[in-house]
Amino acid sequence: MIQRTLLSLLAIAASLMAAEPGSVTAQARPVTFTKDIAPIFQDKCEGCHRKDSMAPMSLVTYEETRPWAKAIKDRVLRHQMPPWHLDKTVGIQKFQNDRSLSDDQVATIVHWVDGGASKGDPKDTPSPRSWADEDGWQLTKTYGQPDLILKSDPYTMPAVSQDQWWRPVTQVPITEPRWVRAVEIRPSTKNGRRITHHAIAYLLQKEPNASNPGQDPFQTIAGGGILMEWAIGKQYDVYRPNTGKLLVPGAKIWWDIHYHAVNEQITDNVELAIYFYPKDQTPKYRTYLTMFNAAPSKSKSGDPFDQVGGLDIAPNTISETQGFKVLNAPARLENFQAHMHLRGKAMLMQAVLPDGSTQILSYVDHFNFNWMNNYIYAEDAAPVLPKGTVIQVTAWHDNTPANPNNPDPNQWVGWGDRTVDEMAHAWVNVTYISEDDYKEWVAKHKPAKASLF
C-alpha cells in the first residue's frame, strides 16, 4: 500500500510538471468544484454517490461534497475510489464500463483539495445528470421494459443467524425457443441488498441438440449453464451484437441465493429481467457465463454445490493457487470478474496459447470483497483465442493481520460458501466461434494486435 501511494504521488507530480498549457494542472487559476470537479464526479462518482443511492454520502453538490474533501483526496490517491481494482500497467486496458480515474483526474482532485477546495462560479456548474430510478431497471433506457421478469420465492432472513442459502426453482414461461440479448438481476428491495451476498441464476433446460459442438464444454449443469450472477458491482449483462443466450420451452431457473444476517429480520426475493431479441432475429453466436476456477475442486455427485477440495489456506500466510481450463473451440472472452471472499488479495487471468506463449489478459492486484467488479472488455479489445488455448487463473489470499478485512488470521481457511470461508474463481462470458470465424478474425486483426496474441 505504501509503495502504491508513493507511485501515485510520483505519477501526480509528473503529470503536474508535464501538463500542457491550458490544462487544469498547468493553469495558474485555482481549481474549482463547479468548473473542474463536478464534471469528474458526474462521470465517475454520482452513479453511487447521490441521494438515496448505495453510497453513504452524496457528491452531487458543492455543499454535499465539501465536508468530505480530505477523505476524497485520500481515497483517490490510494485507488480505493472509484472502485476499480485492476492493475493499469498490464493486460487489456480498454473496457465498456471503465469508471476509474485517469492520472490527470486524480491530479485535478488533489490540486482542488490542496488549494482549499473552493466552490467557484455557480455559472460554471454543469447541468445536472439524470439517473434511472433505482426501483426501475437500468437497461430500460436502451431496451425499454423487460420482456420477462422472473422472481424467486421470497425468503425471510432472521435478524441473527448463520449464513443461509436459498435455492428455489422458478419455471420460465415460454412456449417457443427465444434468444436473449440482455439480462439484469437484483434483490427486489434496498433492504434485500443488505442481506444478499450473491445471487446466481442457473439455467436448467434440455438442449435442442445435445451433440451441438457449440455447446459450452465446461458447463457443470446439464443444459444451459449459468444465466446470470448478481453481486455488489455487477447487475446486468448485455451481449454483443449477433450474440446471445438461448432459452427453450421447459426451461427453469435454479436460484442460488446467499443471505447473511444484519441484525434485522428482512424478507426479500431476487428478480431477473430478460430482454429478448425479436422473434425473427437469430444471433449467430451463443455465449456462456463460465466459472474459471483458480482453486480446482470437484463434485462428488455432479451437484455443483457438493464440492470438495480446492483451498487450504494456513493461518498467517499468503497463499497462491492456480486453475486451468482448455478452450475446446475458438472463443472470445467478453469480460473478467474476480470472485473471492474476505481474504482475497489478487487474481490474474492469462492465456497460454498453443504455441506456448503466455499473455496476461487481466490482473486485479488489489481485490476488494465489497466490490465484485465486472470488467467488460471493449469491442475492439476483447481477446479472441484459438482452440487449444489454456485459460490460467491464479489467485492470492492474504490470511495475515495485514489484511484489514481478515476476521481472524489465526484460523485455517478452506473452500466454502460462507463469507468467512473462501472461494477463488473468475466469472467470464465465453462466446464460442467457428474455425473459419477465427481465421477471418486473425486475418483482420493479428497484425494490429500482435502484442496481445
KERO-552879 format. One line per 3 residues: number of its first residue (from 1); their letters; for each residue y, z, x of C-alpha. Coordinates in steps of 0.001 Angstrom, whole numbers. Example, Ala and Ser with C-alpha at 12.3 -4.5 7.8 and 13.67 -1.06 7.14 Angstrom:
# residues 2
1) AS) -4500,7800,12300 ~ -1060,7140,13670
# end
This chain:
# residues 453
1) MIQ) 0,0,0 ~ 2415,841,2842 ~ 1619,-2429,4551
4) RTL) 2190,-4381,1333 ~ 5536,-2649,766 ~ 6676,-3380,4336
7) LSL) 5650,-7006,3979 ~ 7539,-7211,697 ~ 10671,-5768,2283
10) LAI) 10412,-8245,5151 ~ 9972,-11108,2707 ~ 13021,-9989,745
13) AAS) 15079,-9645,3923 ~ 14028,-13136,4973 ~ 14955,-14556,1590
16) LMA) 18367,-12902,1790 ~ 19025,-14452,5195 ~ 17640,-17852,4253
19) AEP) 19252,-18131,823 ~ 21027,-21408,215 ~ 24744,-21373,-561
22) GSV) 25281,-20900,-4268 ~ 22106,-18894,-4838 ~ 22381,-15380,-6249
25) TAQ) 21403,-13772,-2953 ~ 23871,-15815,-915 ~ 26887,-15194,-3133
28) ARP) 29436,-12506,-2372 ~ 29804,-11642,-6063 ~ 27764,-8729,-7413
31) VTF) 24504,-9442,-9160 ~ 24857,-8519,-12828 ~ 22445,-7814,-15647
34) TKD) 23934,-10294,-18104 ~ 24067,-13263,-15742 ~ 21174,-12711,-13335
37) IAP) 18705,-10067,-14545 ~ 18446,-10705,-18290 ~ 17079,-14270,-17819
40) IFQ) 14357,-12942,-15476 ~ 13389,-10189,-17882 ~ 13290,-12606,-20816
43) DKC) 10895,-14847,-18913 ~ 8681,-12252,-17241 ~ 9069,-8832,-18888
46) EGC) 10027,-8950,-22564 ~ 6567,-10119,-23577 ~ 5614,-6425,-23337
49) HRK) 8920,-4600,-22796 ~ 10589,-4899,-26185 ~ 10923,-2689,-29235
52) DSM) 7637,-1802,-30966 ~ 5577,-3620,-28340 ~ 2922,-2238,-25964
55) APM) 5237,-1119,-23119 ~ 6735,2402,-23139 ~ 10321,1135,-22928
58) SLV) 12348,-1920,-23933 ~ 14130,-4004,-21280 ~ 15959,-6347,-23649
61) TYE) 19493,-4968,-23485 ~ 21505,-3536,-20602 ~ 21747,-163,-22322
64) ETR) 17949,-7,-22652 ~ 17366,-1154,-19078 ~ 19941,744,-17020
67) PWA) 18192,4180,-17063 ~ 15099,2541,-15538 ~ 16830,614,-12739
70) KAI) 15436,2575,-9776 ~ 11941,2652,-11274 ~ 12094,-1110,-11858
73) KDR) 13033,-1696,-8225 ~ 10111,442,-7072 ~ 7604,-1317,-9341
76) VLR) 8612,-4857,-8398 ~ 8657,-4041,-4676 ~ 5111,-2683,-4951
79) HQM) 3991,-5671,-7038 ~ 2932,-3397,-9879 ~ 5109,-5133,-12434
82) PPW) 4823,-7607,-13947 ~ 1041,-7084,-13795 ~ -252,-9985,-11697
85) HLD) -2794,-8822,-9168 ~ -3656,-11976,-7239 ~ -3105,-12370,-3524
88) KTV) -464,-15093,-3374 ~ -1413,-16206,140 ~ -4897,-17606,-564
91) GIQ) -6715,-19657,-3166 ~ -5374,-21531,-6164 ~ -1767,-20623,-6962
94) KFQ) -890,-22754,-9998 ~ -1505,-21180,-13405 ~ -626,-21904,-17010
97) NDR) 237,-18262,-17650 ~ 1837,-17094,-14388 ~ 4049,-14115,-15169
100) SLS) 4538,-12949,-11583 ~ 7955,-12716,-9948 ~ 8958,-15084,-7179
103) DDQ) 10259,-13641,-3906 ~ 13768,-14701,-4913 ~ 13463,-12961,-8283
106) VAT) 12312,-9754,-6592 ~ 15222,-10020,-4163 ~ 17650,-10524,-7045
109) IVH) 16408,-7413,-8858 ~ 16589,-5331,-5672 ~ 20104,-6633,-4964
112) WVD) 21155,-5729,-8507 ~ 19866,-2153,-8268 ~ 21220,-1564,-4749
115) GGA) 24598,-2923,-5830 ~ 24975,-378,-8613 ~ 23058,-2106,-11461
118) SKG) 26229,-3391,-13121 ~ 26277,-4897,-16602 ~ 28530,-7900,-16060
121) DPK) 30377,-10049,-18588 ~ 28790,-9857,-22060 ~ 29599,-13569,-22475
124) DTP) 27043,-14346,-19768 ~ 24199,-12805,-21787 ~ 21572,-15440,-22672
127) SPR) 20648,-15983,-26307 ~ 18002,-13505,-27461 ~ 14450,-14741,-27167
130) SWA) 12391,-14806,-30343 ~ 8888,-13357,-30240 ~ 5962,-13748,-32568
133) DED) 5268,-10823,-34867 ~ 2642,-8685,-33146 ~ 965,-8247,-36519
136) GWQ) 566,-12038,-36616 ~ -1434,-14397,-34410 ~ 88,-15546,-31118
139) LTK) -1278,-19089,-31447 ~ 354,-19685,-34840 ~ 3318,-21470,-33271
142) TYG) 1002,-24012,-31669 ~ -1770,-24440,-34233 ~ -497,-22911,-37464
145) QPD) -2548,-20330,-39288 ~ -6159,-19851,-38140 ~ -8796,-21951,-39875
148) LIL) -11159,-18995,-39971 ~ -10786,-15234,-39406 ~ -13908,-13164,-38779
151) KSD) -13890,-9369,-38880 ~ -16316,-6815,-37524 ~ -17396,-3961,-39766
154) PYT) -14968,-1018,-39394 ~ -15791,1909,-37149 ~ -14366,5438,-37135
157) MPA) -13883,6909,-33675 ~ -13752,10741,-33671 ~ -10824,12473,-32014
160) VSQ) -13148,13949,-29383 ~ -16284,12068,-28420 ~ -18148,10365,-25653
163) DQW) -17602,6608,-25405 ~ -19195,4647,-28243 ~ -20438,1063,-28548
166) WRP) -20290,-640,-31955 ~ -22498,-3732,-32298 ~ -22473,-5085,-35838
169) VTQ) -23249,-8697,-36770 ~ -20962,-11000,-38787 ~ -22020,-14292,-40391
172) VPI) -19922,-17387,-39591 ~ -19282,-19072,-42968 ~ -19575,-22773,-42120
175) TEP) -21836,-25431,-43675 ~ -21488,-28140,-41016 ~ -21034,-28208,-37213
178) RWV) -17432,-27553,-36179 ~ -15753,-27824,-32784 ~ -13405,-25021,-31734
181) RAV) -10199,-25784,-29810 ~ -8835,-22226,-29541 ~ -9830,-18641,-30304
184) EIR) -7824,-15423,-30496 ~ -9209,-11891,-30728 ~ -7687,-8447,-31173
187) PST) -8190,-4966,-32572 ~ -6826,-5041,-36125 ~ -4187,-2319,-35693
190) KNG) -1973,-858,-32988 ~ -3925,2380,-33224 ~ -7093,374,-32769
193) RRI) -5791,-915,-29448 ~ -5528,2678,-28251 ~ -9262,3273,-28647
196) THH) -10638,-181,-27772 ~ -11690,-617,-24142 ~ -13088,-4113,-24692
199) AIA) -14497,-6289,-27456 ~ -16909,-9154,-26838 ~ -17881,-11701,-29500
202) YLL) -21316,-13106,-28654 ~ -22232,-16305,-30488 ~ -25789,-16310,-31860
205) QKE) -26944,-19685,-33107 ~ -29766,-22181,-32828 ~ -28636,-25143,-30772
208) PNA) -28989,-28548,-32452 ~ -30822,-29891,-29381 ~ -32453,-27315,-27131
211) SNP) -33135,-29934,-24441 ~ -29487,-30920,-24151 ~ -28736,-30919,-20386
214) GQD) -25150,-29967,-21128 ~ -26153,-26511,-22256 ~ -24988,-23542,-20242
217) PFQ) -27626,-22988,-17539 ~ -26588,-19328,-17220 ~ -26416,-18152,-20831
220) TIA) -28287,-14891,-21409 ~ -28488,-15090,-25188 ~ -30380,-17892,-26943
223) GGG) -27770,-20338,-28173 ~ -24002,-20156,-27971 ~ -23426,-17544,-25288
226) ILM) -20113,-15656,-25342 ~ -17409,-16972,-27640 ~ -14569,-14659,-26631
229) EWA) -13753,-11333,-24974 ~ -10757,-9046,-25565 ~ -9300,-6571,-23082
232) IGK) -5758,-5450,-22268 ~ -4100,-8549,-20816 ~ -6432,-11062,-22460
235) QYD) -6198,-12049,-26098 ~ -6827,-15768,-26522 ~ -8406,-18877,-25035
238) VYR) -7064,-22397,-25532 ~ -9418,-25144,-24412 ~ -8124,-28148,-22529
241) PNT) -7692,-31477,-24363 ~ -11030,-33085,-25259 ~ -12808,-29783,-24554
244) GKL) -14131,-27121,-26931 ~ -16906,-24844,-28142 ~ -19415,-25758,-30856
247) LVP) -20302,-23695,-33924 ~ -23253,-24721,-36099 ~ -24375,-23600,-39581
250) GAK) -26191,-20299,-39493 ~ -24133,-19010,-36542 ~ -23432,-15298,-36276
253) IWW) -21077,-13181,-34213 ~ -22741,-10244,-32475 ~ -19952,-7846,-31583
256) DIH) -19983,-5563,-28535 ~ -17035,-3204,-29047 ~ -16476,-342,-26604
259) YHA) -14463,2550,-28052 ~ -13151,5681,-26347 ~ -11629,8825,-27868
262) VNE) -7869,9546,-27692 ~ -7674,12995,-29384 ~ -7037,11423,-32788
265) QIT) -9538,10116,-35331 ~ -8966,6383,-35753 ~ -10739,3811,-37913
268) DNV) -10459,180,-36885 ~ -12236,-3154,-36598 ~ -11863,-6283,-34462
271) ELA) -10605,-9632,-35761 ~ -11437,-13071,-34381 ~ -9248,-16064,-35278
274) IYF) -10781,-19517,-34866 ~ -8841,-22775,-34701 ~ -10938,-25900,-35302
277) YPK) -10495,-29476,-34200 ~ -10030,-31836,-37163 ~ -13401,-32836,-38598
280) DQT) -13040,-36405,-37332 ~ -12458,-35232,-33718 ~ -15384,-34533,-31407
283) PKY) -14363,-33364,-27917 ~ -16221,-34910,-25006 ~ -16776,-31655,-23124
286) RTY) -18229,-28299,-24054 ~ -17077,-25136,-22312 ~ -18919,-21824,-21896
289) LTM) -17474,-18385,-21209 ~ -19684,-17303,-18319 ~ -20226,-13947,-16629
292) FNA) -20478,-14358,-12838 ~ -21867,-11060,-11573 ~ -20754,-9593,-8272
295) APS) -23392,-6885,-8628 ~ -26611,-8669,-9635 ~ -28530,-6943,-12399
298) KSK) -31435,-7917,-14595 ~ -32597,-7251,-18121 ~ -35982,-5676,-18720
301) SGD) -36291,-7051,-22240 ~ -33966,-10035,-22481 ~ -31370,-7861,-24216
304) PFD) -28060,-8307,-22317 ~ -27286,-4633,-22955 ~ -30579,-3495,-21381
307) QVG) -29567,-3830,-17734 ~ -30987,-2173,-14636 ~ -29843,-2108,-11020
310) GLD) -26615,-3683,-9845 ~ -24353,-993,-8403 ~ -24924,2101,-6257
313) IAP) -21588,3482,-5038 ~ -21806,6565,-2834 ~ -19220,9356,-3038
316) NTI) -16089,8981,-911 ~ -16838,5405,124 ~ -15529,1895,-372
319) SET) -18423,-332,-1366 ~ -18887,-4112,-1265 ~ -21275,-6098,-3454
322) QGF) -21919,-9821,-3913 ~ -23467,-12082,-6507 ~ -24311,-15798,-6503
325) KVL) -24803,-18497,-9150 ~ -25699,-22139,-8602 ~ -23992,-24803,-10713
328) NAP) -26821,-26903,-12160 ~ -24372,-29649,-13100 ~ -20873,-30713,-12020
331) ARL) -18309,-28418,-13607 ~ -14663,-27499,-13885 ~ -13694,-23806,-13751
334) ENF) -10882,-23111,-16185 ~ -9844,-19561,-15298 ~ -10632,-16371,-13398
337) QAH) -10725,-12866,-14850 ~ -11977,-9960,-12755 ~ -13657,-7130,-14666
340) MHL) -14273,-3718,-13132 ~ -13537,-119,-14127 ~ -11632,2800,-12590
343) RGK) -12986,2396,-9055 ~ -12321,-1362,-8993 ~ -10328,-2359,-5905
346) AML) -10577,-6118,-5336 ~ -12572,-9212,-6311 ~ -12962,-12574,-4589
349) MQA) -14363,-15783,-6107 ~ -15416,-18534,-3705 ~ -17181,-21881,-3970
352) VLP) -19873,-22688,-1400 ~ -20192,-26467,-1560 ~ -23397,-28438,-989
355) DGS) -22118,-29479,2462 ~ -21987,-25802,3467 ~ -18217,-25418,3448
358) TQI) -16664,-22469,1620 ~ -13421,-22479,-333 ~ -11536,-19497,-1721
361) LSY) -10757,-20058,-5388 ~ -9076,-16770,-6402 ~ -8672,-13314,-4894
364) VDH) -7474,-10258,-6829 ~ -6511,-7964,-3963 ~ -5046,-5056,-5964
367) FNF) -7107,-4780,-9131 ~ -5781,-2501,-11869 ~ -8150,-1305,-14592
370) NWM) -5259,-1027,-17065 ~ -4636,-4795,-16953 ~ -7584,-7175,-17348
373) NNY) -5515,-10203,-16383 ~ -6869,-13633,-17207 ~ -5626,-16198,-14661
376) IYA) -5706,-19613,-16364 ~ -5617,-22461,-13856 ~ -3018,-25188,-14347
379) EDA) -4338,-28559,-15470 ~ -3863,-30142,-12035 ~ -5209,-27097,-10144
382) APV) -8441,-26191,-11947 ~ -11291,-26638,-9440 ~ -13798,-29405,-10176
385) LPK) -17048,-28762,-8317 ~ -20225,-30786,-7697 ~ -23738,-29957,-8801
388) GTV) -25368,-27505,-6394 ~ -22170,-25578,-5678 ~ -22782,-21846,-5334
391) IQV) -20205,-19605,-7028 ~ -19982,-16491,-4865 ~ -18246,-13421,-6285
394) TAW) -17565,-10406,-4055 ~ -16347,-7064,-5412 ~ -14984,-3944,-3732
397) HDN) -14935,-486,-5324 ~ -12865,2419,-3989 ~ -14643,5704,-4702
400) TPA) -12351,7786,-2472 ~ -9442,10179,-3106 ~ -7083,7379,-2029
403) NPN) -7729,5669,-5360 ~ -5280,7266,-7834 ~ -7403,6129,-10798
406) NPD) -10599,7736,-9480 ~ -11677,10596,-11788 ~ -13985,12184,-9207
409) PNQ) -14581,10767,-5690 ~ -17476,13203,-5157 ~ -19653,11506,-7778
412) WVG) -22237,8778,-7231 ~ -21341,5822,-9448 ~ -23653,3149,-10855
415) WGD) -23581,247,-13272 ~ -22884,1248,-16861 ~ -20829,669,-19989
418) RTV) -18834,3913,-19876 ~ -15343,3848,-18406 ~ -16464,6368,-15774
421) DEM) -19349,4042,-14816 ~ -18702,741,-13071 ~ -19050,-2996,-13542
424) AHA) -18360,-5965,-11302 ~ -18204,-9443,-12754 ~ -15815,-12327,-13311
427) WVN) -15315,-13963,-16700 ~ -14920,-17713,-16220 ~ -14767,-20546,-18750
430) VTY) -17024,-23241,-17289 ~ -16819,-26828,-18522 ~ -19813,-28957,-17529
433) ISE) -19249,-32665,-16892 ~ -21486,-35632,-16054 ~ -22134,-37013,-12581
436) DDY) -20129,-40116,-13493 ~ -17214,-37915,-14588 ~ -17387,-36049,-11317
439) KEW) -17435,-39237,-9233 ~ -14449,-40535,-11187 ~ -12579,-37274,-10584
442) VAK) -13330,-37385,-6843 ~ -12070,-40963,-6614 ~ -8762,-39942,-8184
445) HKP) -8189,-36508,-6685 ~ -10081,-35847,-3497 ~ -7547,-37394,-1089
448) AKA) -4769,-35255,-2552 ~ -6909,-32099,-2764 ~ -8865,-32286,452
451) SLF) -7689,-28786,1359 ~ -9199,-27330,-1805 ~ -12543,-29065,-1802
# end
